[in-house]
Amino acid sequence: MKRLFLTGIRLFTGLCSFAQSQIDRAESRAIFTIKNLGVKVEGQIRGMSGEVKIIDDKLEESYVNAVLEIRGIRTGIKQRDLHLMEERFFDKSKYPQLTFKSSSITKKEDNKYLMIGNLTIKDVTKKIEVDFVKTDGKYFGTFSINRKDYNVHNSDLLTKGISDQVSVKLEVKLQ
């Protein structure tokens, strides 16, 4: 009887680990840092949605599909937020979302992983690498991009002091 019970527990646990989970919109975000005239400016994009399926012993079946809404940009300065949504930067009216779709996930050690996938910003899709860790039901990831690779720039004098490199930290909680 005890053996049957333990087998049932293992089977149930195994089935649960194969289930895909939805990203918790309220608890997930991307935090970005960029230098403006040599000073680090931090902001975030809330409203992340999508699905995650990570199976430690079958990573080839694992995936992450995520969407960020441009309207969720917050830098602490409303005028700057509106500016970032304009055509010369994210062009929210034409491209309201950023998307990420993983193509592979590999385990580096214990709870550390490397995810490779396609990030689409505006009309540009590029392959990126995301290092992430899994702790207490949350995922924390980091990556960097060149904003000009995604046509998120302007050539006017007001934007000359903005760095091309953007560092991004992800905080993802599943429902």
Beta strands, then each sheet from edge to edge (+ up, - down):
strand 1: 21-22
strand 2: 29-36
strand 3: 39-46
strand 4: 48-53
strand 5: 63-69
strand 6: 73-74
strand 7: 97-109
strand 8: 112-121
strand 9: 124-135
strand 10: 138-146
strand 11: 165-173
sheet 1: 1+ 4- 5+ 7- 8+ 9- 10+ 11- 2+ 3- 6+
end
